[in-house]
Amino acid sequence: MPRHVILILEDNDERISAFSVVVAGMVPECQLRLWRDAPSFMAEARAWLPQASLISLDHDLNPQPGASQDPGTGLEVATWLAQQTPVCPVIVHSSNHERVESMVNELRFGGWTWERVGPWGSDWIAGAWRRKAGALLEAGRNARVSPLAATRPVDHAQRMARARISLDGLSVGDAFGESFFCPEEVFRDRTVHRHEAPPPWFVTDDTVMAVSVIEALGRDGFIERLSLARALAARYMLDPRRGYGATAHGILRQIHDDVPWMDAAGSAFDGMGSLGNGAAMRVAPLGAYFADDPDRTVREAVASAEVTHAHPEGKAGAVAVALAAAWTASNRGNDLPAHLLMEAAYSLTPDGETRRGLAAALRIPLETPPAQAARVLGNGSRISAPDTVPVCLWLAARHLQDYREALWATVAVAGDLDTNCAIVGGIVALSVGAEGIPADWLAAREAIPFPESLP
């Protein structure tokens, strides 16, 4: 197997010859893979990405003699790369200044390390390009994500055990909350007298999406966005009647139809993206996995959210819930004041409406009746992160040591019942442990769909 594989997009014969000579003389065991058009690059390069040490892209591509398809552009390839896991540095070697900026922005958005080499002079490939490429290969700068992607953490099994506890808490909460969608009079009677619905309790999209998140962590030890987007879409297509919202239907169908996740998520709400609570409802197991690293929790929560929620508030909701779950997992048994859970979430949640809601939650004493708190914080009725996450974190903090009480308090505030209970349940389970999730409730919850995917 070659030590280095260099992938190049270039259509000019003279440049191709120069690249071939330079690469052959650069380092031992170096293999060059070259494409003359964007569609072929995107169709074939995926198989080479795991071995790639360097990628170099031109932008303006001319049709080859006899070719029937449009050769596309380097910007199309850069956009495609932005949806892949970064594996190596990218050199942009185009003279099209305007398009170079667009290519660089796409690469930056996708997390790729990039450099630019201008194609100026007759020997720029043997000169500037070779120096830049050689320095990148010698330095071993295999993209910013390589420390994350190279190996799973040494304590991966323990991290996954925490994530599975959170998933059980999330899914039982999801099913418990879903069982309360009933006529208003029946709802009031059941919540006042605490009458549980007869089993089975069915899970919703909250749990199905969380399965994809925990599967990604089990496989890679981090969130690879393209794989997660495809998994979310695939499970949606297998069972689209699990309570998905109208926006989710559209986004996931587009992803299933091979629309790039950035375009699918970014097109929602006239290009503003979704600020819904869907990313927050599935993310607690991720916080459990990265419980030892709040900054990493934020990065991974954003990655898990943005495949469906392009709006900053949709991502902020996921960050806040993940941070709350991480704090709870890392402080189990420490007997710390429960309001610190909300402070931990507030401290690193991006500025915006969700964070302001967390600030309001911190001002409400935990002894306050939940219904009164919900009048200030919301109860998820708007299906938005700002209207959902603050009250859920407040409820989780209020009943951090009692899973059953936490869920009864959560359904009592009504609103988005299954999602509220999924968020609260996924967090509180990390405080009470597997033994604190009521066995009868666990038995009442239907078997989690797609169990073969769980590590």
N, C-alpha and C positions, 0 to 999 in steps of 0.2 A: 504494500500500500504506500502511495507517495506521502512524503512528509508534509508537503505543501500542495494545495490545489488552489489555483488562481482562476477565477471566473471573470470573463471579459465580454462586454457588449460593445462591438465595433463593426462597422460595415465597410471601412476603407481598406482596400487590398494592401496598400503600402504600409499603413499602420499595423495591419494584421501581421505582415511579415516582420516588421520591427518588433512588435510585442513577442512574437515567437522566438526571435533571436535573443532578446533581452531576458526573457523568462528562462530560457534554456541555460543561460549563463549565470543566473543570479544565485541560486542555491541548489544543492544536490537534492535529488528526488523530488523535483518540483514539476507538477503537471499543469498544463494550460488547457482550460476548457473555454471555447470561444463560440459566441453566437452573433449572427449578423442582424437579427430582428428581435423585437421585444416579445412577440407571442411565443416564439421558440424558446427564448430564455426563460420565460415564466413557466412554460410547460415542462421543461427539462431540468432546469437548475435546481429545483426543489430536492431532487435526489442527491445533489452534490453539496448542498448547504452544510450538512453535518461535518464534512471534511474541509470546507473552504477556509483558507487562511487569508484571502484577500479577494475583493471584488472591485472591478474598475468599469465605469459606465460612461459611454458617450451619450449624447442626447439626440442629435439630428441623424436620422437613419434613412438611407435611400433604398428604394426597391431594387432587389437583385434582378438581373436579366432572367426573364422567363417566370418570375415570381408573380403569383396571382393575389396574394394577400398583402394588406397594408403592413409595412414593417414596424409601425408603431414608433414609440419614442423612449428615450431613457427615463423620462418622467413617469411613464407607465410602469416601468420596472422598479423605479424608486418607490412608487406608491405600493406596488406589490410587496416589495421588501419590507415596507413599514408594517405590514401585517404578519410578517414572519418573526420568529425569535432571532434577535441579533446574535450572530456567531463570529463575526470578523469585521475588520475595518473595510470601509468603502471609499474608493477614490473616484471622484467625478472629474472626467477629463474632457469636458465639452467646452467649446468656445462660445456657446449660446448663453450669454451672461444672464439674461432674464430667466431662462429655463433652469440654469444651474441653481439659482436661488430657490426655485420651486422644488427642485430635486433635493436640495439640502434640507429644506423645511420638512419634506416628507420623511427623510431619513432621521432627522432629529426627533420628529414626532414618534417614530417607531423605536427610538432608543439606540440607533446605530451610531458607531463612531465613524466619522467621515473626514476626509481631507479633499482638497481641490488641487489639481495640477492643470495649469493652462497649457493648451497645445500650441505653444508659440515657438517658432524656429523649426529648422529641419531635423534637429536631433533631440527633440524634447523627450521622446520615449527613452532613448539611451541615456539622457541626462537627468532632467528633473523628475520624470516619472520613475525611473529606476532608483534614484536616490530615495524618493519618498516611499516607494514600495519596499525597498530593502530595509529602510528604517522601521517600517511597520512590522515587517516579518521578524526582524531581529529583536524588536522590543516585545514581540509576542502579544500585541494589543488586540486580542481576539474579542473585541466588542465589550461594552460596559457590562453586559449581562453574563459574561462567561464565568465569573466567580459564583454566580447563582446557579447556572445551568450545568456546570461541570459535574457536580456530584450532589446527591441529596445529603442533608445534614447527618452527622454521625448518630444523632439521637432521633432520627426520622421515625422510628417505631413509636417512641414515646410521644412525639408530636402528633402522630396519627391517632394514637389512643385518645389524646385530648380532643382532637377534632371529631372523632366518632362519638364521644360523649356529648359534645355540643350538637352534633347532628341528631342524636336521639332526642335531646331536649328540644331542638328546633322542630323536628318532625312530629313529636307528640303534641307540642304546643300548636303546631299548624293544624293537626287533625282535631284537637280539642276545640280550637277556635272555629274551625269550619263546621263543627257539629251544632253551633249556635246560630247558624243562618236559618231562621225559622220565623213564623209570624210574630209580630211585636208582642202580643199578649203572652204567647208561649215563652218568648225570650225573657220577658220580665219575670214571669213566674219561675222559670228555671234558674235565673241568676239570683233572685231573692232567696229561693229555698235550696239553691245549690243542687239541683237535680241534673245529673249527667245524662247525656243521650245514650241509648243502648248501643253497644258495639255492633258492627265495626265502625271506627271513625276513619274517614277517608282523608288522605293527605292531598295537598293541592300543588300548584306550580312552585310554591315556596320550597317544598321538600325536593321536588324533581330537579329544580335548578341547583339546590344545595348539593345534591348528589354529584352533579357535574363539577362543582367547585372542589369537593373533597376528592373526587377521582383525579382531577388535575394535580392536586397536592400529592396524592399518593404516588402518581406516576413520575412527576418531575421534581417535587419539592419546591415548586414556585408556580406562578400563573403564566402559562404560555397562552397569549390571548387568542391566537387563531384557533388553536385546538379547543380552548374553552368555548369560543363562539360556535364552532361546529358541533360540539357536544350538546350545547344548549339547544341548537336548532334541530339536531337529530332526535333528541328526546321529545321536543315539542311535536315533531311530525309523527312520532310513534303514538302520542296520546295528547292531542291538542285541546281536550276538554277537561283539563285540570284546573280551570279557573284563571287562565292567562288573561291579562287585560287586552283591550283592543290594540293598544300600541305595541305590546309584546307580540301579538299575532302577526302584525305587519313586519316588524323587525326580524323575527325569527324565520318567517317564511322567506324573506329576502335573503338572509344568510344561507338558508337551505338551498336556494336557487343560485348560489355562488355570487351573490352581490357582496362585495367586500364589507366586512363588519363595520368599518369606519363610515362607509357610505350609508349602510342600513341604519346604524344608530344615529348618525348625524343628520339624516333626513327627517327624523321625527319632529313634529310640531314646527313645520316650516323652517327646518334647519337649526332650530334651537336645541334639539335633543330632549330626551325625557328627563324630567326631574322627579319621576315616580319613585316609589319605595321598593321596587323590585330588586335593585342591587343590594339594598340594605337587608332585605329579608333572607337572603341566601348566604350571607358572608360571615356569620358568627363562627363557623368551624375554621375559617381562615384565620381569624383572630386568635383562636385557640392554638393553631399550628405555629404562629409566629409570636407567641406570648412573651418571649424573652427580648423582643426587639421592636419597640414602638415605631421607629422610623421605617423599618422594613414592613411592618404591618400596614402603614399608610400606603407605601408604594404598591404592595401587592393588592390591597383593597381597591385602589384606583384601577389597577390593571383588570381586576375581576369585574369591576363595574362598567368600564368604558366600552366593553364590547356590545352593550345594549343601552347604556345610559350616557349620552354625550354631554348632557347639561351638567354644569358644575355642581348643582345641588343634588342631582342623582348620585354623583360620585361622593360628595360630602357625606351623604347619608350612609353610604357603605363604609366610609372611613370611620365615622363615629361609632357605628355598631361594632366594627372589627376592633377598634381600640378598647371599647368597653369589654368585649369578650377577652381580649388579650390581658387587660388589667385583672379581670376576675380570675382567669386561669393562673396567672403568675402570683396572685395573692391569696389563693385558697388556703384557709386555715390560719391566716395571719391576724384575724380579728381587727381589721382596720375599719374605720368609719365608712359606711357604704356610699356616702356621697362622693368619696374619692373616685369611684367608678365614673361618675359624670365629669369630674374634673379632669380625669385622664383622657376622656373622649374630647372634651372641650379644648384641651391644650393643643392638640394637633389637627383638629378638624379645620379645614380651610374656612376663611371668612365667608360669611353669607347668611342666608336666612336660617339654614339648619343650625349653624353655630350660634346664632342669636337665640334660637329656641333652646339650645342647651344652656345658654347663660340664664334664660328665664327659668329653666328647670332647676338650676342650682339655687335660685332664690326661693323656691317653694319648699318649705319644711316637709320632710318625709312623713310626718305625722298627719299631713293634710289628707282629707278624704280623696280617693282617686278621682271621683267624678268632678270634684272642684278643681283639681290639678288639670284635668282634661279640658275644662272650660278655658283655661289659659293656654295650654300647650297644643291643643288639638287631640284628635283621636284616630287619625288615619282616614277619616271620611273623604278627604280630598285625594287620597291615594298618592300623596306626594311625600317626599322625604322630609321636608320641613314640618309637615303636619303629622308625621308618624314617629320619627326617630326620637325627638325629645321626650315625648310622653312614655315611650317604651323604655328608654334608659332610666327615667325617673321611677317607673314601676319596677324595673329590675332591681334598682338600688333599694327601693322600699321593702322588697321581699327577697333579698339576696340569699337568705338562708332557708327559704321555704318554697320549693317549687310549686306545690299544689296551691298554696295561698297566692303566689305570684300570678298564676294563670287565672284563678277565680277573680282576682282584682282586675286583671287585664280584660277579661270578657265583660266585666261590669261597666267599663267605660264605652262599650260598643265600638262603632267605627269599623275599621278594616279588621275584622275579628281574627281571621286566620293569620294574616301577616303580623299583626300586633303580637299575637301569642307565639308565633314562630320566632320573632326577634327576642322577646322576653325569655322564652323557653331555652333558646340557644345560649343565652348568656347565663341565666340562673343555674342551668345544669352544670356549668363549669365551677360553680361555687358548692353545690350540694353533692356533686359527683354522681356516678351511675346509680349508686344506691339511693340517692335522693329523688330520683325520678319515680313516681308511684308505679309499682309493678302492675297494678290493675289498669292504669292508663296506658302503659306500654303494651299490654296485651290487647287493649281495645283498639289501638292504632293498627290500621292495616299494615301488612308487610310492605316495607319500602320498595317502590318500583325500581327495577333495574339493579337488584342486589349484586348481580354478577360483576358490576362495574366497580364495586367498592373494594378498596384494598383490604 
